[in-house]
Amino acid sequence: MPFTDYYELLGVSKTAGTEDIKKAYRKLARKYHPDLNPNDKEAEKKFKAINEANEVLSNPETRTKYDKYGENWKNGEAYEEAQRTRQQSAGSRGKSTYSGGNASDYSDFFGSMFGGDEGFDFGSYRQGRAGGKFKGQDIHATLNLSLTDVLTEHKQTFEVNGKKIRITVPAGAYDGLQIKLAGYGGEGYNGGPKGDLYITFGITNNTPYQVSGHDLKADAELDLYTAILGGQKTVSTPYGDIRLTVNPLTQNGTTVRVKDKGLPVYKEKDKYGNLLITYKVRLPESLTDEQKKLFEQLKNMQ
């Protein structure tokens, strides 16, 4: 399988900061999101690769390993320990060359790392690893949800590699959020622990609101008479309709803030953003003769 340069995939430099990586990921994730590219296998493949790159580079620990070991970053520690064991073995009793064959599944792994003529003492390495126990492979999955799905905490079941997993979707989960389920990955080798499952959330806005951080924005039509005289206006929120008091002489473009009617804040219970309503004053499309006279009277009173 060819090596994928995660930096090149996201279009960032190797010195890019965390925010730059996050911005690049979000831009590409929106472009290749499955909901925006239905039945496009290439876009789906690209979306998964972008998620994987973000998962590795946005985590300081995995990014350090990736920068140091490149395509072998997942087994970097094993690589170093194998090197130390090989050097100690060579210094104490000389090299005993392992030539491949079918000693175990690990021979393929170390054969690819050191090459067949490196003289790696596989037997002593296996003893040094207390029986050759290795953690199972981590699994990465994407869970696509709608914005309305993350307004409240709820349980959700989804399938990974044929296995159904039930998780708690936290309120306020945002696009690109990644959570780890320890021990839900691949089986360990030679009695080693299971790998972990990393779930990345893909959130699609299915609401009429514009998202700005934890705040939501929307326009609301206001008739001329209510704008001038004041009154009541019913507006919708993600949590149901509410009535707002409109002040007299409300100008077109006036924005009012409705507290705690925005998005829930991730991991902060009972904390929400705001709903920002911008009034768009609507002029009447026609006037009766009497209404025209009244407006003329108002004009002449100025």
C-alpha positions in Angstrom: 0.0 0.0 0.0 1.6 3.3 -1.0 2.6 5.8 1.7 0.3 8.8 2.1 1.8 12.1 3.1 -0.8 13.5 5.5 0.6 17.1 5.2 0.4 17.0 1.4 -3.1 15.5 1.6 -4.4 18.4 3.8 -2.4 21.0 1.8 -0.4 22.3 4.8 3.3 22.6 5.6 5.1 20.4 8.1 5.4 23.4 10.4 1.7 24.2 10.3 0.0 24.9 13.6 -2.9 23.1 15.1 -5.4 25.8 14.0 -4.0 25.7 10.4 -4.5 22.0 10.3 -8.0 22.3 11.7 -9.0 24.9 9.1 -7.6 22.9 6.2 -9.4 19.8 7.4 -12.7 21.5 7.8 -12.5 23.1 4.3 -11.7 19.7 2.7 -14.2 17.8 4.8 -17.0 20.1 3.6 -15.9 19.7 0.0 -15.8 15.9 0.0 -18.5 15.2 2.6 -20.6 12.2 1.5 -23.8 14.1 1.9 -22.6 16.6 -0.7 -21.3 14.0 -3.0 -23.9 11.2 -3.1 -22.8 8.0 -4.8 -19.3 9.4 -5.4 -16.9 6.6 -4.3 -13.8 8.8 -5.0 -15.1 11.6 -2.8 -16.0 9.1 -0.1 -12.4 7.6 -0.3 -11.0 11.1 -0.2 -13.2 12.0 2.8 -11.9 9.0 4.8 -8.3 9.8 3.9 -8.8 13.4 5.1 -10.3 12.3 8.3 -7.4 9.9 9.0 -4.8 12.7 8.2 -6.6 15.0 10.6 -6.8 12.4 13.4 -3.0 11.9 13.2 -1.8 15.5 12.8 -4.3 17.1 15.2 -3.0 14.9 18.1 0.4 16.0 19.3 1.4 12.5 20.4 0.6 10.8 17.1 1.9 13.7 15.1 5.3 13.4 16.8 5.5 9.8 15.9 4.4 10.4 12.4 7.1 13.1 11.9 9.7 10.8 13.3 8.8 7.5 11.7 6.8 8.4 8.6 4.9 5.5 7.3 6.0 3.2 10.2 4.7 5.7 12.8 2.2 3.2 14.3 5.0 0.8 15.2 7.7 3.4 16.0 8.3 2.2 19.5 8.6 -1.4 18.5 11.0 -0.3 15.7 13.3 1.4 18.3 13.2 -1.5 20.7 14.0 -3.9 17.9 17.0 -1.8 17.0 18.2 -1.7 20.6 17.8 -5.5 20.9 19.7 -6.1 17.6 22.6 -3.8 18.7 22.8 -5.5 22.1 22.7 -8.9 20.6 25.5 -8.0 18.1 27.7 -6.5 20.8 27.4 -9.4 23.3 27.5 -12.5 21.1 27.6 -11.5 17.5 24.8 -11.5 15.0 22.7 -14.6 14.2 21.0 -13.8 11.0 17.3 -14.5 10.6 16.7 -15.3 6.9 12.9 -15.1 6.8 11.1 -18.5 6.3 8.0 -19.0 8.4 9.1 -18.4 12.0 6.0 -16.3 12.7 3.9 -13.5 11.5 6.3 -11.0 12.9 9.0 -12.0 10.4 7.1 -10.2 7.7 6.8 -7.1 9.8 10.5 -6.9 10.8 11.6 -8.1 7.4 9.9 -5.0 5.8 11.6 -2.8 8.4 15.1 -4.1 8.4 15.4 -6.0 5.1 16.5 -9.6 4.7 20.2 -8.9 4.9 20.2 -6.7 8.0 21.0 -9.5 10.4 18.1 -9.0 12.8 18.1 -11.5 15.6 14.3 -12.2 15.7 14.5 -14.8 18.4 16.2 -12.6 21.0 13.8 -9.7 20.1 10.8 -12.0 20.7 12.2 -12.9 24.1 12.9 -9.3 24.9 9.3 -8.5 24.1 8.0 -11.0 26.7 6.5 -13.4 24.2 6.0 -10.8 21.4 2.8 -9.3 22.6 1.5 -6.4 20.5 -1.5 -4.2 20.8 -4.1 -4.7 18.1 -4.6 -2.2 15.3 -6.6 0.9 15.9 -9.8 1.4 13.9 -11.0 4.8 12.5 -14.6 5.4 11.7 -16.8 8.4 10.8 -20.3 8.9 12.2 -22.3 11.3 10.1 -25.1 13.2 11.9 -27.3 16.2 11.3 -27.1 19.3 13.4 -30.4 18.5 15.0 -29.0 15.2 16.2 -26.5 16.9 18.5 -28.9 19.3 20.2 -29.4 16.8 23.0 -27.4 13.9 24.3 -28.7 10.5 23.0 -27.7 6.9 22.4 -26.8 5.8 18.9 -26.0 2.4 17.4 -23.8 2.1 14.4 -21.8 -0.7 12.7 -18.0 -1.0 12.3 -16.5 -4.0 10.5 -19.7 -5.9 10.9 -19.9 -5.3 14.7 -22.7 -3.1 16.1 -21.6 -0.6 18.7 -23.8 1.6 20.9 -22.4 4.9 22.0 -23.6 8.0 23.7 -23.6 11.0 21.3 -22.8 14.0 23.4 -24.8 17.2 23.2 -22.8 19.8 21.3 -20.7 17.4 19.3 -19.2 19.4 16.5 -17.9 18.6 13.0 -14.5 17.0 13.2 -14.8 16.0 16.9 -13.0 12.8 17.6 -13.6 10.4 20.5 -11.8 7.3 21.5 -13.3 4.0 22.7 -10.5 2.1 24.3 -10.4 -1.6 23.5 -12.9 -1.6 20.6 -10.2 -1.9 17.9 -8.5 -5.0 16.4 -7.5 -8.0 18.3 -4.1 -8.0 19.9 -1.2 -10.3 18.8 0.0 -13.1 21.0 -2.2 -12.1 23.8 -1.6 -8.4 23.5 -4.4 -5.8 24.3 -7.0 -4.8 21.8 -6.6 -1.7 19.7 -8.8 1.4 20.1 -11.7 2.7 18.1 -11.5 6.4 17.0 -14.8 7.9 16.0 -14.8 11.2 14.1 -18.1 13.1 13.9 -19.3 14.6 10.6 -22.0 17.2 11.2 -24.3 18.5 8.4 -26.4 21.6 9.0 -30.0 20.6 8.2 -31.5 23.7 9.8 -32.5 27.1 8.4 -30.0 28.7 10.7 -26.5 29.9 10.0 -24.0 28.5 12.5 -21.4 30.9 14.1 -19.5 29.1 16.8 -22.2 28.1 19.3 -24.5 30.9 18.1 -27.2 30.5 15.5 -28.3 33.3 13.1 -31.6 33.8 11.3 -33.7 36.5 9.6 -37.3 37.2 10.6 -39.8 39.3 8.5 -41.4 42.2 10.3 -44.4 44.1 8.8 -44.1 47.8 8.6 -46.9 48.5 11.1 -45.3 46.3 13.9 -41.9 47.9 13.1 -43.3 51.4 13.6 -45.8 50.8 16.5 -44.2 47.8 18.2 -45.9 44.6 19.1 -45.3 40.8 19.2 -43.4 38.6 16.8 -43.4 34.8 16.8 -40.1 33.2 15.7 -38.9 29.6 15.5 -35.9 28.3 17.5 -34.4 24.8 17.4 -36.3 24.1 20.6 -39.7 25.4 19.6 -41.5 28.7 18.8 -41.2 31.7 21.1 -42.8 35.2 21.1 -40.6 38.3 21.1 -41.5 41.8 22.0 -40.8 44.2 19.2 -39.9 47.8 20.3 -41.6 50.7 18.5 -39.6 52.2 15.6 -37.6 49.1 15.1 -35.2 49.7 12.2 -34.7 47.4 9.3 -31.6 45.2 10.0 -32.0 45.4 13.8 -30.6 42.2 15.4 -31.9 40.9 18.8 -30.3 38.3 20.9 -32.3 35.4 22.3 -30.3 33.9 25.1 -29.6 30.2 25.4 -31.4 29.3 22.2 -28.2 28.4 20.2 -26.2 25.2 20.1 -25.2 23.4 23.3 -21.6 23.7 24.3 -19.7 20.4 24.2 -18.9 19.0 27.7 -20.4 22.1 29.5 -23.8 21.0 30.9 -26.7 23.5 30.5 -24.5 26.0 28.6 -25.8 27.2 25.2 -25.0 29.7 22.6 -27.5 32.4 21.6 -30.0 32.8 18.7 -29.4 36.0 16.8 -32.6 37.2 15.0 -32.2 40.0 12.4 -35.4 41.8 11.5 -36.2 42.4 7.8 -38.9 45.1 7.6 -41.3 44.3 4.8 -43.1 47.1 3.1 -46.8 46.6 2.0 -47.2 45.6 -1.6 -50.2 47.9 -2.1 -52.2 50.6 -0.3 -55.8 51.6 -0.3 -56.8 55.1 -1.1 -57.5 55.7 2.6 -54.1 54.4 3.6 -52.4 56.6 1.1 -54.2 59.6 2.5 -53.1 58.7 6.0 -49.5 58.4 4.9 -49.8 61.8 3.1 -51.1 63.3 6.4 -48.1 61.8 8.2 -45.8 63.2 5.6 -47.3 66.7 5.9 -47.0 66.6 9.7 -43.2 66.5 9.6 
